[in-house]
């Protein structure tokens, strides 16, 4: 597993852990049991996004771009994937 894969998985896990917290902050409620429920659903439903994210990370890593630009792109793309995972839970 290369450095891009490790960074990608760290971004994915960080966003999965922070998304339910941000969601609860926006709703101004925090229910401890729901936090773990959201994390479980996030891992389950975003696993396909992780696979796609790993492929995108590999493709971005092949470019001769600045490392900071690569990491910023991965953070934004990873956040977008996780947002799409948690967005349906709002309904």
Buried (B, 14 or more C-beta within 10 A) or exposed (E): EEEBBEBBBEBBBBBBBEBBEEBBEEEEEEEEEBBEEBBEBBBEBBEEBBEEBBEBBEEBBEEEEEEEEBBEBBBEBBBEBBEEBBEEBEE
